[in-house]
């Protein structure tokens, strides 16, 4: 699901308020917020995937220096996907 510009701006505001460090790999602080919301599905310890199971909507934030990708839970950032 594509995020609106308003939602992406809210992501940036929330991350600036909550995240104090740069990239955990290279230490830089130059990031790009991805356009799409992604999900993480659940699986068993044996490797089975739960189709239709619970998901965690997340935004991807990419380090512009080394390419490290961080995922942040949309709900924890206070972003409403219905706006």
GUDO-158987 format. One record per atom (N, C-alpha, C): residue in three letters; atom name; x, y, z. Coordinates in Angstrom, 3 decimals, decimal comma. Layout:
BEGIN
R   type   atom         c1         c2         c3
R    ALA     CA          X          Y          Z
...
end
This chain:
BEGIN
R   type   atom         c1         c2         c3
R    UNK      N      0,843     -1,169      0,000
R    UNK     CA      0,000      0,000      0,000
R    UNK      C      0,895      1,242      0,000
R    UNK      N      0,686      2,114     -0,942
R    UNK     CA      1,479      3,338     -1,030
R    UNK      C      1,054      4,326      0,050
R    UNK      N      2,030      4,977      0,635
R    UNK     CA      1,738      5,997      1,637
R    UNK      C      1,535      7,339      0,946
R    UNK      N      0,690      8,159      1,547
R    UNK     CA      0,505      9,515      1,048
R    UNK      C      1,696     10,363      1,499
R    UNK      N      1,847     11,538      0,885
R    UNK     CA      2,914     12,451      1,308
R    UNK      C      2,731     12,844      2,770
R    UNK      N      1,494     13,020      3,184
R    UNK     CA      1,209     13,376      4,581
R    UNK      C      1,675     12,277      5,527
R    UNK      N      1,420     11,019      5,174
R    UNK     CA      1,853      9,901      6,002
R    UNK      C      3,381      9,815      6,051
R    UNK      N      4,033     10,017      4,899
R    UNK     CA      5,503      9,979      4,881
R    UNK      C      6,089     11,104      5,721
R    UNK      N      5,477     12,291      5,676
R    UNK     CA      5,932     13,398      6,509
R    UNK      C      5,784     13,059      7,987
R    UNK      N      4,678     12,398      8,328
R    UNK     CA      4,464     11,984      9,709
R    UNK      C      5,518     10,964     10,144
R    UNK      N      5,878     10,039      9,260
R    UNK     CA      6,944      9,072      9,561
R    UNK      C      8,228      9,820      9,906
R    UNK      N      8,604     10,777      9,072
R    UNK     CA      9,834     11,543      9,304
R    UNK      C      9,759     12,279     10,638
R    UNK      N      8,639     12,925     10,925
R    UNK     CA      8,484     13,648     12,192
R    UNK      C      8,622     12,713     13,383
R    UNK      N      7,949     11,564     13,320
R    UNK     CA      7,986     10,614     14,436
R    UNK      C      9,391     10,046     14,630
R    UNK      N     10,053      9,706     13,540
R    UNK     CA     11,403      9,152     13,665
R    UNK      C     12,379     10,188     14,208
R    UNK      N     12,251     11,423     13,784
R    UNK     CA     13,125     12,481     14,322
R    UNK      C     12,916     12,655     15,821
R    UNK      N     11,678     12,484     16,277
R    UNK     CA     11,376     12,640     17,695
R    UNK      C     11,836     11,443     18,525
R    UNK      N     11,870     10,243     17,916
R    UNK     CA     12,110      9,024     18,684
R    UNK      C     13,487      8,398     18,482
R    UNK      N     14,125      8,642     17,349
R    UNK     CA     15,392      7,978     17,051
R    UNK      C     16,528      8,982     17,211
R    UNK      N     17,491      8,627     18,038
R    UNK     CA     18,586      9,549     18,347
R    UNK      C     19,908      9,184     17,676
R    UNK      N     20,010      7,995     17,111
R    UNK     CA     21,278      7,541     16,543
R    UNK      C     21,189      7,476     15,025
R    UNK      N     22,353      7,416     14,387
R    UNK     CA     22,415      7,234     12,944
R    UNK      C     22,282      5,760     12,589
R    UNK      N     22,684      5,440     11,393
R    UNK     CA     22,629      4,066     10,900
R    UNK      C     23,474      3,154     11,788
R    UNK      N     22,941      2,002     12,197
R    UNK     CA     23,710      1,105     13,065
R    UNK      C     24,884      0,438     12,337
R    UNK      N     24,928      0,511     11,027
R    UNK     CA     26,011     -0,104     10,273
R    UNK      C     27,136      0,895      9,985
R    UNK      N     26,774      2,059      9,410
R    UNK     CA     27,818      3,001      8,982
R    UNK      C     27,860      4,290      9,809
R    UNK      N     26,847      4,523     10,648
R    UNK     CA     26,827      5,708     11,498
R    UNK      C     26,296      6,975     10,852
R    UNK      N     26,028      6,947      9,558
R    UNK     CA     25,507      8,125      8,872
R    UNK      C     24,054      8,368      9,282
R    UNK      N     23,540      9,539      8,986
R    UNK     CA     22,170      9,875      9,359
R    UNK      C     21,334     10,354      8,191
R    UNK      N     21,658      9,914      6,989
R    UNK     CA     20,945     10,343      5,791
R    UNK      C     20,066      9,192      5,313
R    UNK      N     18,745      9,310      5,489
R    UNK     CA     17,807      8,217      5,254
R    UNK      C     16,756      8,598      4,217
R    UNK      N     16,183      7,594      3,579
R    UNK     CA     15,040      7,773      2,689
R    UNK      C     13,917      6,864      3,170
R    UNK      N     12,710      7,429      3,288
R    UNK     CA     11,542      6,641      3,677
R    UNK      C     10,967      6,004      2,417
R    UNK      N     10,727      4,699      2,460
R    UNK     CA     10,140      3,996      1,327
R    UNK      C      8,716      4,452      1,066
R    UNK      N      8,261      4,245     -0,161
R    UNK     CA      6,917      4,677     -0,551
R    UNK      C      5,821      3,727     -0,093
R    UNK      N      6,156      2,487      0,133
R    UNK     CA      5,169      1,452      0,400
R    UNK      C      5,199      0,988      1,854
R    UNK      N      4,044      0,578      2,348
R    UNK     CA      3,958     -0,106      3,639
R    UNK      C      4,197     -1,583      3,353
R    UNK      N      5,035     -2,219      4,152
R    UNK     CA      5,324     -3,644      3,982
R    UNK      C      4,811     -4,386      5,204
R    UNK      N      4,690     -5,720      5,086
R    UNK     CA      4,231     -6,513      6,225
R    UNK      C      5,208     -7,640      6,506
R    UNK      N      5,166     -8,070      7,722
R    UNK     CA      5,936     -9,220      8,164
R    UNK      C      4,912    -10,265      8,604
R    UNK      N      4,971    -11,439      8,026
R    UNK     CA      4,031    -12,480      8,412
R    UNK      C      4,653    -13,369      9,479
R    UNK      N      3,826    -14,148     10,130
R    UNK     CA      4,320    -15,044     11,160
R    UNK      C      4,611    -16,417     10,569
R    UNK      N      5,481    -17,137     11,248
R    UNK     CA      5,786    -18,509     10,841
R    UNK      C      6,090    -19,335     12,086
R    UNK      N      6,065    -20,648     11,916
R    UNK     CA      6,399    -21,529     13,029
R    UNK      C      7,910    -21,705     13,089
R    UNK      N      8,392    -22,249     14,180
R    UNK     CA      9,823    -22,522     14,301
R    UNK      C     10,282    -23,568     13,295
R    UNK      N      9,356    -24,367     12,793
R    UNK     CA      9,686    -25,372     11,788
R    UNK      C      9,694    -24,791     10,379
R    UNK      N      9,321    -23,529     10,224
R    UNK     CA      9,384    -22,862      8,934
R    UNK      C      8,070    -22,698      8,213
R    UNK      N      6,973    -23,192      8,760
R    UNK     CA      5,672    -23,030      8,112
R    UNK      C      5,183    -21,600      8,218
R    UNK      N      4,632    -21,082      7,129
R    UNK     CA      4,116    -19,718      7,102
R    UNK      C      2,626    -19,742      7,390
R    UNK      N      2,170    -18,803      8,203
R    UNK     CA      0,756    -18,705      8,553
R    UNK      C      0,067    -17,780      7,559
R    UNK      N     -0,522    -18,346      6,499
R    UNK     CA     -1,258    -17,547      5,522
R    UNK      C     -2,532    -17,036      6,184
R    UNK      N     -2,752    -15,748      6,074
R    UNK     CA     -3,924    -15,144      6,698
R    UNK      C     -3,743    -14,894      8,181
R    UNK      N     -2,553    -15,133      8,687
R    UNK     CA     -2,279    -14,898     10,102
R    UNK      C     -2,028    -13,427     10,388
R    UNK      N     -1,650    -13,127     11,612
R    UNK     CA     -1,412    -11,732     11,980
R    UNK      C     -0,227    -11,151     11,211
R    UNK      N     -0,310     -9,862     10,921
R    UNK     CA      0,765     -9,160     10,226
R    UNK      C      1,121     -7,890     10,992
R    UNK      N      2,310     -7,382     10,733
R    UNK     CA      2,772     -6,130     11,328
R    UNK      C      3,050     -5,156     10,183
R    UNK      N      2,192     -4,150      9,972
R    UNK     CA      2,483     -3,156      8,934
R    UNK      C      3,705     -2,329      9,341
R    UNK      N      4,629     -2,161      8,400
R    UNK     CA      5,873     -1,445      8,691
R    UNK      C      6,238     -0,502      7,554
R    UNK      N      7,000      0,535      7,900
R    UNK     CA      7,612      1,387      6,891
R    UNK      C      9,088      1,025      6,811
R    UNK      N      9,628      1,128      5,605
R    UNK     CA     11,046      0,875      5,403
R    UNK      C     11,768      2,213      5,351
R    UNK      N     12,896      2,267      6,046
R    UNK     CA     13,741      3,446      6,025
R    UNK      C     15,128      2,969      5,589
R    UNK      N     15,626      3,550      4,489
R    UNK     CA     16,859      3,070      3,864
R    UNK      C     17,978      4,077      4,069
R    UNK      N     19,135      3,596      4,542
R    UNK     CA     20,319      4,437      4,682
R    UNK      C     20,832      4,767      3,282
R    UNK      N     20,984      6,055      2,994
R    UNK     CA     21,449      6,477      1,674
R    UNK      C     22,942      6,252      1,473
R    UNK      N     23,668      5,923      2,541
R    UNK     CA     25,104      5,685      2,422
R    UNK      C     25,423      4,217      2,158
R    UNK      N     24,927      3,322      3,025
R    UNK     CA     25,323      1,910      2,910
R    UNK      C     24,199      0,983      2,457
R    UNK      N     22,960      1,490      2,420
R    UNK     CA     21,832      0,678      1,971
R    UNK      C     21,160     -0,145      3,050
R    UNK      N     21,581     -0,017      4,295
R    UNK     CA     20,914     -0,729      5,389
R    UNK      C     19,446     -0,358      5,399
R    UNK      N     18,565     -1,347      5,604
R    UNK     CA     17,125     -1,105      5,642
R    UNK      C     16,612     -1,365      7,054
R    UNK      N     15,952     -0,365      7,633
R    UNK     CA     15,315     -0,503      8,941
R    UNK      C     13,807     -0,573      8,728
R    UNK      N     13,146     -1,355      9,542
R    UNK     CA     11,694     -1,461      9,496
R    UNK      C     11,139     -0,913     10,807
R    UNK      N     10,118     -0,064     10,690
R    UNK     CA      9,484      0,527     11,866
R    UNK      C      7,993      0,238     11,812
R    UNK      N      7,442     -0,264     12,919
R    UNK     CA      6,020     -0,593     12,998
R    UNK      C      5,179      0,678     12,874
R    UNK      N      4,253      0,666     11,942
R    UNK     CA      3,393      1,813     11,672
R    UNK      C      2,613      2,208     12,929
R    UNK      N      2,069      1,230     13,629
R    UNK     CA      1,280      1,517     14,823
R    UNK      C      2,078      2,211     15,905
R    UNK      N      3,322      1,805     16,090
R    UNK     CA      4,168      2,419     17,116
R    UNK      C      4,512      3,862     16,764
R    UNK      N      4,478      4,192     15,476
R    UNK     CA      4,749      5,553     15,046
R    UNK      C      3,486      6,425     15,038
R    UNK      N      2,325      5,817     15,285
R    UNK     CA      1,084      6,571     15,344
R    UNK      C      0,540      6,978     13,988
R    UNK      N      0,829      6,187     12,956
R    UNK     CA      0,381      6,516     11,603
R    UNK      C     -0,904      5,781     11,306
R    UNK      N     -1,904      6,514     10,839
R    UNK     CA     -3,190      5,928     10,472
R    UNK      C     -3,184      5,602      8,986
R    UNK      N     -3,253      4,332      8,631
R    UNK     CA     -3,205      3,920      7,234
R    UNK      C     -4,496      4,223      6,497
R    UNK      N     -5,536      4,628      7,204
R    UNK     CA     -6,817      4,921      6,572
R    UNK      C     -6,956      6,372      6,152
R    UNK      N     -5,997      7,201      6,509
R    UNK     CA     -6,037      8,638      6,143
R    UNK      C     -5,649      8,811      4,698
end
